Amino acid sequence: METRTALVTGAAQGLGHEFAVALAGHGYRVAGLDLVPQPETAGKVLDYLELTADVTDETQVRQALERVIDRFGTLHILVNNAGVYPSAAFEETTPDEWRRVMRVNLEAPFLVTQAVLPHLRAAGWGRIVNITSAAVLTAPPTMVPYVTSKMGLIGFTRALASALGPCDITVNAIAPSMVRTATAERTVGADGGFEHVRAQQAVPRTQLPSDLVSTLLYVIDEGSGFLTGQTLNVSGGSAYL
Ligand SMILES: NC(=O)c1ccc[n+]([C@@H]2O[C@H](COP(=O)([O-])OP(=O)(O)OC[C@H]3O[C@@H](n4cnc5c(N)ncnc54)[C@H](O)[C@@H]3O)[C@@H](O)[C@H]2O)c1
């Protein structure tokens, strides 16, 4: 079988880093795109293609895609993982901040997917995975833009799955609960955030990035071609979900 090639956005750290390393470990060729350099990921992945670009910038995204094709000749899998999750009172959310969250979390998956799509079509097979969040259901009051953007990403997932079903390209979303990453520790995890989320779960521990890998591998598997348009909650059996 042909070796599949994957592009992971936001691959410098956190979930994206975990996904890139795990995909390489399972025999996929991997390109990772991020705003910042990715020494930790590049150090762990053989033949890694490190792309520095802003997912909200159409030109940068297209240039990055050209480098993927130059290097690997093809592309099969896209993981739209790059995201931001600021926490603030709704009244203090400026229009600029609202637009920033929408651009990174919702518009960028559109831009990157459009740039990637011709290559998936050419390959005649594809898997698109969007990283949304269980916060769409727990709906924290200080994350109105975030929840809105991630709920939008679920709509994007469902409608795009309808559009691409005939092309053997599936589109699914994965919704983690709160995951212990450096950014989450610094922001939403501060002031007992992890403890609060853990108390709602059937599995009484904090989710780790590695807890999401098996779901990603399942969704992109050759045998998962009939699984599309779905959001898979990986939330330790949260009472909310
Ligand atoms: N950590 C959690 O608790 C959690 C829970 C549910 C969903 N998620 C989602 O998972 C994804 C990853 O979360 P994380 O905790 O690993 O975050 P993180 O901050 O550790 O990593 C995100 C990466 O995305 C990159 N990025 C941000 N904006 C970018 C841009 N404009 N262009 C290119 N790269 C950009 C950052 O540089 C960073 O390397 C996000 O979409 C987040 O919303 C996280």
The ligand as an SDF file (V2000), in Angstrom:
LIG
                    3D

 44 48  0  0  0  0  0  0  0  0999 V2000
   -5.5440   21.6910   25.3220 N   0  0  0  0  0  0  0  0  0  0  0  0
   -6.8430   21.5880   25.5080 C   0  0  0  0  0  0  0  0  0  0  0  0
   -7.3430   21.5250   26.6460 O   0  0  0  0  0  0  0  0  0  0  0  0
   -7.7700   21.4840   24.3090 C   0  0  0  0  0  0  0  0  0  0  0  0
   -9.0660   20.9790   24.5230 C   0  0  0  0  0  0  0  0  0  0  0  0
   -9.9360   20.8910   23.4380 C   0  0  0  0  0  0  0  0  0  0  0  0
   -9.5220   21.2970   22.1860 C   0  0  0  0  0  0  0  0  0  0  0  0
   -8.2610   21.8010   22.0270 N   0  0  0  0  0  0  0  0  0  0  0  0
   -7.8730   22.2350   20.6940 C   0  0  0  0  0  0  0  0  0  0  0  0
   -6.7210   21.5070   20.3010 O   0  0  0  0  0  0  0  0  0  0  0  0
   -5.8970   22.3110   19.4780 C   0  0  0  0  0  0  0  0  0  0  0  0
   -4.4800   22.3370   20.0440 C   0  0  0  0  0  0  0  0  0  0  0  0
   -4.5310   22.7990   21.3900 O   0  0  0  0  0  0  0  0  0  0  0  0
   -3.1820   22.8240   22.2690 P   0  0  0  0  0  0  0  0  0  0  0  0
   -3.5860   22.8540   23.6880 O   0  0  0  0  0  0  0  0  0  0  0  0
   -2.2550   21.7770   21.7920 O   0  0  0  0  0  0  0  0  0  0  0  0
   -2.6350   24.2720   21.8750 O   0  0  0  0  0  0  0  0  0  0  0  0
   -1.1170   24.8090   21.8390 P   0  0  0  0  0  0  0  0  0  0  0  0
   -1.1950   26.2660   22.1110 O   0  0  0  0  0  0  0  0  0  0  0  0
   -0.2410   23.9610   22.6850 O   0  0  0  0  0  0  0  0  0  0  0  0
   -0.6770   24.5590   20.3260 O   0  0  0  0  0  0  0  0  0  0  0  0
   -1.2880   25.2480   19.2800 C   0  0  0  0  0  0  0  0  0  0  0  0
   -0.2750   25.4700   18.2020 C   0  0  0  0  0  0  0  0  0  0  0  0
   -0.9370   26.1750   17.1360 O   0  0  0  0  0  0  0  0  0  0  0  0
   -0.0550   27.1690   16.6650 C   0  0  0  0  0  0  0  0  0  0  0  0
   -0.8020   28.2770   16.0610 N   0  0  0  0  0  0  0  0  0  0  0  0
   -1.6210   29.1510   16.6730 C   0  0  0  0  0  0  0  0  0  0  0  0
   -2.0530   30.0750   15.7940 N   0  0  0  0  0  0  0  0  0  0  0  0
   -1.4930   29.7610   14.6100 C   0  0  0  0  0  0  0  0  0  0  0  0
   -1.5320   30.3500   13.3250 C   0  0  0  0  0  0  0  0  0  0  0  0
   -2.2420   31.4780   13.0920 N   0  0  0  0  0  0  0  0  0  0  0  0
   -0.8460   29.7760   12.3170 N   0  0  0  0  0  0  0  0  0  0  0  0
   -0.1090   28.6380   12.5430 C   0  0  0  0  0  0  0  0  0  0  0  0
   -0.0160   28.0550   13.7550 N   0  0  0  0  0  0  0  0  0  0  0  0
   -0.6950   28.6110   14.7750 C   0  0  0  0  0  0  0  0  0  0  0  0
    0.7170   27.6420   17.9050 C   0  0  0  0  0  0  0  0  0  0  0  0
    1.9380   28.2920   17.5580 O   0  0  0  0  0  0  0  0  0  0  0  0
    0.9140   26.3410   18.6540 C   0  0  0  0  0  0  0  0  0  0  0  0
    2.1270   25.7040   18.3270 O   0  0  0  0  0  0  0  0  0  0  0  0
   -6.5650   23.6810   19.4000 C   0  0  0  0  0  0  0  0  0  0  0  0
   -7.3490   23.7610   18.2420 O   0  0  0  0  0  0  0  0  0  0  0  0
   -7.4460   23.6950   20.6380 C   0  0  0  0  0  0  0  0  0  0  0  0
   -8.5480   24.5500   20.5080 O   0  0  0  0  0  0  0  0  0  0  0  0
   -7.3820   21.8970   23.0600 C   0  0  0  0  0  0  0  0  0  0  0  0
  1  2  1  0
  2  3  2  0
  2  4  1  0
  4  5  1  0
  4 44  2  0
  5  6  2  0
  6  7  1  0
  7  8  2  0
  8  9  1  0
  8 44  1  0
  9 10  1  0
  9 42  1  0
 10 11  1  0
 11 12  1  0
 11 40  1  0
 12 13  1  0
 13 14  1  0
 14 15  2  0
 14 16  1  0
 14 17  1  0
 17 18  1  0
 18 19  2  0
 18 20  1  0
 18 21  1  0
 21 22  1  0
 22 23  1  0
 23 24  1  0
 23 38  1  0
 24 25  1  0
 25 26  1  0
 25 36  1  0
 26 27  1  0
 26 35  1  0
 27 28  2  0
 28 29  1  0
 29 30  1  0
 29 35  2  0
 30 31  1  0
 30 32  2  0
 32 33  1  0
 33 34  2  0
 34 35  1  0
 36 37  1  0
 36 38  1  0
 38 39  1  0
 40 41  1  0
 40 42  1  0
 42 43  1  0
M  CHG  2   8   1  16  -1
M  END
$$$$
